[in-house]
């Protein structure tokens, strides 16, 4: 007998968003329009949409040369963020403090589309939401101990979901619904990032219609005590789930540091699990491995999940993990490098 015709579609891959949604359209499956794909994939088109919706965002401009970047910086102020319009994980993204910094980066790849953007100084947050039939069922807020771009300079690389009972600095559900309405998201997972500046003002960063990166979805499930991925899957099947929460704690994922070289020593998962608050450990590197990490926010030698009563306690415990964690590498054929 013939197999039943598929009726539902889910694309979790950021880079394939345009092709995947076009495929779904061609085979008459639920999909985002190409205009919607632009809103959640192309960072200039995304911010054009923010402007139409009245959502605060950084000043920005499409650029094709380093001279364009300098001109933007001179007009809008320094520092400036330079990045491809469709990049993720901070790949190809740079903070440039002066025209001299611009001169120090490679010429812009003409095969890519680039943008210059105002640098926003403040606390960065991650917003995730469950959307069913255009309605946000619930939203979950995480904080980043430092802005994501700064992890490329070796700072702590982590996402921490607030405990359900914690007071949070924004109305996460209202914000998620505003984005859902403005982008026409019918169902699934809405992910966004925003800043709160030192004066408390709100600046929307980026938004996506797919699962968040790293272990953020798992953090939500562990913090609230429910099967988060199952709930998300239900929405893609045109169901309206009713999540039941069984836990009230903050949980975060801490990416473990990496550096280039051959691994001669690395802390074990077993010793990391003995540290306060660590409830899970996953290492991706072992003695003998040769590491060549990319310049990207997801680069690591693994991660740990850390719990606490509050997001602040989780962050304190993460710093303790970093003080304990050891990674020693050697240059190929030579003695220890670090």
TAWO-V244166 format. One record per residue. RES is the residue in one small letter. SS is DSSP state (alpha for helix, beta for strand, coil for the rest). PSI is psi in whole degrees, -180 to 180 (* if undefined). NEAR is the number of other C-alpha atoms within 8 Angstrom. Layout:
res=RES ss=SS psi=PSI near=NEAR
res=RES ss=SS psi=PSI near=NEAR
//
This chain:
res=x ss=coil psi=150 near=2
res=x ss=coil psi=146 near=3
res=x ss=coil psi=149 near=4
res=x ss=coil psi=147 near=4
res=x ss=coil psi=130 near=4
res=x ss=coil psi=144 near=6
res=x ss=coil psi=-10 near=6
res=x ss=coil psi=160 near=8
res=x ss=coil psi=140 near=10
res=x ss=coil psi=128 near=5
res=x ss=coil psi=113 near=9
res=x ss=coil psi=1 near=6
res=x ss=coil psi=119 near=7
res=x ss=coil psi=-48 near=8
res=x ss=coil psi=-28 near=5
res=x ss=coil psi=8 near=8
res=x ss=alpha psi=-50 near=11
res=x ss=alpha psi=-48 near=9
res=x ss=alpha psi=-41 near=7
res=x ss=alpha psi=-44 near=9
res=x ss=alpha psi=-34 near=14
res=x ss=alpha psi=-42 near=11
res=x ss=alpha psi=-48 near=8
res=x ss=alpha psi=-38 near=12
res=x ss=alpha psi=-43 near=10
res=x ss=alpha psi=-30 near=7
res=x ss=coil psi=15 near=6
res=x ss=coil psi=45 near=6
res=x ss=coil psi=159 near=11
res=x ss=coil psi=137 near=9
res=x ss=coil psi=163 near=9
res=x ss=coil psi=146 near=9
res=x ss=coil psi=164 near=8
res=x ss=alpha psi=-29 near=9
res=x ss=alpha psi=-43 near=7
res=x ss=alpha psi=-38 near=10
res=x ss=alpha psi=-42 near=13
res=x ss=alpha psi=-42 near=10
res=x ss=alpha psi=-33 near=13
res=x ss=alpha psi=2 near=12
res=x ss=alpha psi=-43 near=12
res=x ss=coil psi=116 near=11
res=x ss=alpha psi=-24 near=11
res=x ss=alpha psi=-44 near=11
res=x ss=alpha psi=-39 near=9
res=x ss=alpha psi=-46 near=14
res=x ss=alpha psi=-25 near=10
res=x ss=alpha psi=-40 near=8
res=x ss=alpha psi=-41 near=9
res=x ss=alpha psi=-43 near=11
res=x ss=alpha psi=-41 near=10
res=x ss=alpha psi=-33 near=7
res=x ss=alpha psi=-5 near=7
res=x ss=coil psi=28 near=6
res=x ss=coil psi=124 near=9
res=x ss=coil psi=139 near=9
res=x ss=beta psi=166 near=10
res=x ss=coil psi=149 near=11
res=x ss=coil psi=148 near=7
res=x ss=beta psi=165 near=9
res=x ss=beta psi=139 near=9
res=x ss=beta psi=139 near=9
res=x ss=beta psi=154 near=11
res=x ss=coil psi=-16 near=10
res=x ss=coil psi=164 near=8
res=x ss=alpha psi=-29 near=11
res=x ss=alpha psi=-37 near=6
res=x ss=alpha psi=-39 near=9
res=x ss=alpha psi=-46 near=13
res=x ss=alpha psi=-43 near=10
res=x ss=alpha psi=-40 near=8
res=x ss=alpha psi=-44 near=11
res=x ss=alpha psi=-40 near=13
res=x ss=alpha psi=-33 near=8
res=x ss=alpha psi=-40 near=6
res=x ss=alpha psi=-15 near=8
res=x ss=coil psi=154 near=9
res=x ss=coil psi=154 near=11
res=x ss=coil psi=169 near=11
res=x ss=beta psi=144 near=14
res=x ss=beta psi=129 near=12
res=x ss=beta psi=131 near=14
res=x ss=beta psi=157 near=13
res=x ss=beta psi=148 near=11
res=x ss=coil psi=-18 near=11
res=x ss=coil psi=22 near=8
res=x ss=coil psi=159 near=10
res=x ss=coil psi=169 near=5
res=x ss=coil psi=26 near=7
res=x ss=coil psi=18 near=12
res=x ss=coil psi=126 near=10
res=x ss=coil psi=15 near=9
res=x ss=coil psi=136 near=11
res=x ss=beta psi=141 near=8
res=x ss=beta psi=125 near=9
res=x ss=beta psi=118 near=12
res=x ss=coil psi=-22 near=8
res=x ss=coil psi=166 near=9
res=x ss=alpha psi=-31 near=9
res=x ss=alpha psi=-36 near=6
res=x ss=alpha psi=-39 near=9
res=x ss=alpha psi=-42 near=11
res=x ss=alpha psi=-26 near=8
res=x ss=coil psi=-10 near=6
res=x ss=coil psi=160 near=6
res=x ss=coil psi=156 near=5
res=x ss=coil psi=146 near=6
res=x ss=coil psi=129 near=9
res=x ss=coil psi=118 near=5
res=x ss=coil psi=-14 near=6
res=x ss=coil psi=-13 near=4
res=x ss=coil psi=158 near=7
res=x ss=coil psi=136 near=11
res=x ss=beta psi=158 near=12
res=x ss=beta psi=150 near=14
res=x ss=beta psi=143 near=14
res=x ss=beta psi=147 near=11
res=x ss=beta psi=136 near=13
res=x ss=coil psi=129 near=10
res=x ss=coil psi=121 near=7
res=x ss=coil psi=121 near=7
res=x ss=beta psi=-172 near=9
res=x ss=beta psi=133 near=13
res=x ss=beta psi=142 near=14
res=x ss=beta psi=156 near=11
res=x ss=beta psi=131 near=13
res=x ss=beta psi=128 near=15
res=x ss=beta psi=147 near=13
res=x ss=beta psi=150 near=14
res=x ss=beta psi=123 near=15
res=x ss=beta psi=127 near=17
res=x ss=beta psi=122 near=16
res=x ss=coil psi=41 near=9
res=x ss=coil psi=2 near=11
res=x ss=beta psi=132 near=10
res=x ss=beta psi=115 near=13
res=x ss=beta psi=-39 near=8
res=x ss=beta psi=162 near=8
res=x ss=beta psi=152 near=12
res=x ss=beta psi=133 near=12
res=x ss=beta psi=136 near=12
res=x ss=beta psi=154 near=11
res=x ss=beta psi=152 near=13
res=x ss=coil psi=126 near=14
res=x ss=coil psi=-36 near=11
res=x ss=coil psi=157 near=11
res=x ss=coil psi=143 near=10
res=x ss=alpha psi=-38 near=11
res=x ss=alpha psi=-30 near=10
res=x ss=alpha psi=-14 near=9
res=x ss=alpha psi=-21 near=12
res=x ss=alpha psi=-17 near=10
res=x ss=alpha psi=11 near=6
res=x ss=coil psi=8 near=7
res=x ss=coil psi=168 near=8
res=x ss=coil psi=134 near=10
res=x ss=coil psi=98 near=13
res=x ss=beta psi=157 near=10
res=x ss=beta psi=132 near=13
res=x ss=beta psi=116 near=16
res=x ss=beta psi=129 near=16
res=x ss=coil psi=147 near=16
res=x ss=coil psi=146 near=14
res=x ss=coil psi=-33 near=9
res=x ss=coil psi=-5 near=5
res=x ss=coil psi=147 near=7
res=x ss=coil psi=132 near=4
res=x ss=coil psi=157 near=7
res=x ss=coil psi=-8 near=4
res=x ss=coil psi=164 near=5
res=x ss=coil psi=95 near=7
res=x ss=alpha psi=-41 near=10
res=x ss=alpha psi=-42 near=11
res=x ss=alpha psi=-41 near=7
res=x ss=alpha psi=-45 near=9
res=x ss=alpha psi=-39 near=14
res=x ss=alpha psi=-38 near=10
res=x ss=alpha psi=-43 near=8
res=x ss=alpha psi=-42 near=8
res=x ss=alpha psi=-45 near=15
res=x ss=alpha psi=-45 near=9
res=x ss=alpha psi=-30 near=7
res=x ss=alpha psi=-8 near=8
res=x ss=coil psi=35 near=8
res=x ss=coil psi=121 near=12
res=x ss=coil psi=-33 near=10
res=x ss=coil psi=171 near=13
res=x ss=beta psi=-145 near=14
res=x ss=beta psi=121 near=12
res=x ss=beta psi=129 near=17
res=x ss=beta psi=137 near=14
res=x ss=beta psi=165 near=11
res=x ss=beta psi=142 near=12
res=x ss=beta psi=166 near=13
res=x ss=beta psi=147 near=14
res=x ss=beta psi=117 near=12
res=x ss=beta psi=170 near=12
res=x ss=coil psi=-27 near=8
res=x ss=coil psi=6 near=5
res=x ss=coil psi=-4 near=6
res=x ss=coil psi=150 near=7
res=x ss=beta psi=136 near=9
res=x ss=beta psi=117 near=12
res=x ss=beta psi=137 near=11
res=x ss=beta psi=-89 near=10
res=x ss=beta psi=162 near=10
res=x ss=beta psi=151 near=10
res=x ss=beta psi=153 near=10
res=x ss=coil psi=67 near=10
res=x ss=coil psi=171 near=12
res=x ss=coil psi=144 near=9
res=x ss=coil psi=159 near=9
res=x ss=coil psi=-177 near=5
res=x ss=coil psi=-139 near=6
res=x ss=coil psi=22 near=8
res=x ss=alpha psi=-47 near=13
res=x ss=alpha psi=-39 near=10
res=x ss=alpha psi=-36 near=8
res=x ss=alpha psi=-44 near=14
res=x ss=alpha psi=-46 near=12
res=x ss=alpha psi=-41 near=12
res=x ss=alpha psi=-37 near=10
res=x ss=alpha psi=-42 near=16
res=x ss=alpha psi=-15 near=13
res=x ss=coil psi=55 near=10
res=x ss=coil psi=167 near=11
res=x ss=coil psi=87 near=7
res=x ss=alpha psi=-44 near=10
res=x ss=alpha psi=-35 near=8
res=x ss=alpha psi=-42 near=7
res=x ss=alpha psi=-45 near=12
res=x ss=alpha psi=-45 near=11
res=x ss=alpha psi=-40 near=9
res=x ss=alpha psi=-39 near=11
res=x ss=alpha psi=-34 near=16
res=x ss=alpha psi=-20 near=13
res=x ss=coil psi=18 near=7
res=x ss=coil psi=32 near=9
res=x ss=coil psi=160 near=8
res=x ss=coil psi=94 near=8
res=x ss=coil psi=160 near=8
res=x ss=coil psi=85 near=5
res=x ss=coil psi=139 near=6
res=x ss=coil psi=122 near=5
res=x ss=coil psi=137 near=7
res=x ss=coil psi=7 near=7
res=x ss=coil psi=157 near=9
res=x ss=coil psi=86 near=11
res=x ss=coil psi=162 near=13
res=x ss=beta psi=141 near=16
res=x ss=beta psi=138 near=18
res=x ss=beta psi=162 near=14
res=x ss=beta psi=132 near=15
res=x ss=beta psi=118 near=13
res=x ss=beta psi=133 near=14
res=x ss=coil psi=142 near=12
res=x ss=coil psi=156 near=9
res=x ss=coil psi=163 near=10
res=x ss=coil psi=158 near=8
res=x ss=coil psi=147 near=10
res=x ss=beta psi=178 near=12
res=x ss=beta psi=129 near=13
res=x ss=beta psi=123 near=16
res=x ss=beta psi=-20 near=11
res=x ss=beta psi=140 near=10
res=x ss=beta psi=140 near=12
res=x ss=coil psi=145 near=9
res=x ss=coil psi=159 near=7
res=x ss=alpha psi=-38 near=9
res=x ss=alpha psi=-43 near=7
res=x ss=alpha psi=-33 near=8
res=x ss=alpha psi=-35 near=13
res=x ss=alpha psi=-16 near=11
res=x ss=coil psi=-8 near=7
res=x ss=coil psi=150 near=8
res=x ss=coil psi=128 near=6
res=x ss=coil psi=-11 near=9
res=x ss=beta psi=119 near=13
res=x ss=beta psi=-3 near=9
res=x ss=beta psi=146 near=8
res=x ss=beta psi=133 near=13
res=x ss=beta psi=114 near=8
res=x ss=beta psi=139 near=10
res=x ss=coil psi=2 near=7
res=x ss=coil psi=150 near=9
res=x ss=coil psi=164 near=9
res=x ss=coil psi=132 near=9
res=x ss=coil psi=-21 near=7
res=x ss=coil psi=145 near=8
res=x ss=beta psi=120 near=8
res=x ss=beta psi=136 near=10
res=x ss=coil psi=70 near=7
res=x ss=coil psi=142 near=9
res=x ss=coil psi=162 near=5
res=x ss=coil psi=85 near=9
res=x ss=coil psi=152 near=9
res=x ss=coil psi=-14 near=12
res=x ss=coil psi=-1 near=7
res=x ss=coil psi=131 near=11
res=x ss=coil psi=175 near=11
res=x ss=coil psi=18 near=11
res=x ss=beta psi=-166 near=11
res=x ss=beta psi=162 near=12
res=x ss=beta psi=149 near=14
res=x ss=beta psi=135 near=13
res=x ss=beta psi=134 near=15
res=x ss=beta psi=162 near=13
res=x ss=beta psi=171 near=11
res=x ss=coil psi=-30 near=10
res=x ss=coil psi=165 near=11
res=x ss=alpha psi=-36 near=14
res=x ss=alpha psi=-40 near=6
res=x ss=alpha psi=-40 near=9
res=x ss=alpha psi=-44 near=17
res=x ss=alpha psi=-42 near=10
res=x ss=alpha psi=-44 near=8
res=x ss=alpha psi=-34 near=11
res=x ss=alpha psi=-41 near=10
res=x ss=alpha psi=-36 near=9
res=x ss=alpha psi=-39 near=8
res=x ss=alpha psi=-44 near=10
res=x ss=alpha psi=-35 near=8
res=x ss=alpha psi=-31 near=6
res=x ss=alpha psi=-35 near=6
res=x ss=coil psi=136 near=10
res=x ss=coil psi=133 near=7
res=x ss=beta psi=119 near=12
res=x ss=beta psi=130 near=11
res=x ss=beta psi=157 near=14
res=x ss=beta psi=147 near=14
res=x ss=coil psi=150 near=11
res=x ss=coil psi=121 near=6
res=x ss=coil psi=7 near=5
res=x ss=coil psi=-179 near=6
res=x ss=coil psi=-178 near=6
res=x ss=beta psi=137 near=9
res=x ss=coil psi=-25 near=8
res=x ss=coil psi=* near=6
//
